[in-house]
Amino acid sequence: MKFSILFALVISMGVACGADQPNQSIPVSDMQTVTQGSLMPSGKTEIATLGGGCFWCVEAIYQDLKGVTKVESGYSGGHIDKPTYREVCSGLTGHAEVIQVSFDPEVISYRDILRIFFTVHDPTTLNRQGNDKGTQYRSVIYYHSEEQKKIAEEVKIEAKEAWDDPIVTEISAFDTFFKAEDYHQNYYKDNPNEGYCSFIIAPKVKKFREKFKDRLKQ
């Protein structure tokens, strides 16, 4: 099975946050057709819950995509209720830092949401993204339906073509999402001059926006 042109373009520009970009070229096949008409909101909403390291970085990539109506940073996959950031960072709660993406499937498909996901972080490093280490930074997809599970498994197989090392991304049923503290929300846009934002996130976001001008909100 081949990647969409969307997957190919993202990988070619190397936007993996805090990690090396994929090493292999990506074959091109059909992607979700995007026309001016198909970018009109349909009123439908689906949810994707994704963990790809620090949620600040992953949040910043998805916020400006057409079809994405909301992105929230938070915690999923743990064993205590309402964890704090400090508790999650201890690694003792079992939670992963995740983003929860609300999107219109008539504008951007769940499959393309995941194809972007597998290129904006390194899915081959266990419990680590760049210098961020710990189970809270694990690569994970929490699916909300059997259809999402099926698509996640298919895209994970596709992504193997892009990486030399085995993909370790966890695919698990969604349970609970705990929204992170207010200061974590919209972090990159609210703190563009903060060190992590300016040196780590900004270059990746810039490349992403340059390549996908037609996919970004006006």
Secondary structure, DSSP 8 states (H G I E B T S, - for coil): --EEHHHHHHHHH---TTS----S---EE------TGGGS--S--EEEEEEES-HHHHHHHHHTBTTEEEEEEEEES-SSSS--HHHHHTT-S--EEEEEEEE-TTTS-HHHHHHHHTTSS-TTSTTEETTEESGGG-EEEEESSHHHHHHHHHHHHHHGGG-SS----EEEE---EEE--GGGTTHHHH-TTSHHIIIIIHHHHHHHHHHTGGGB--
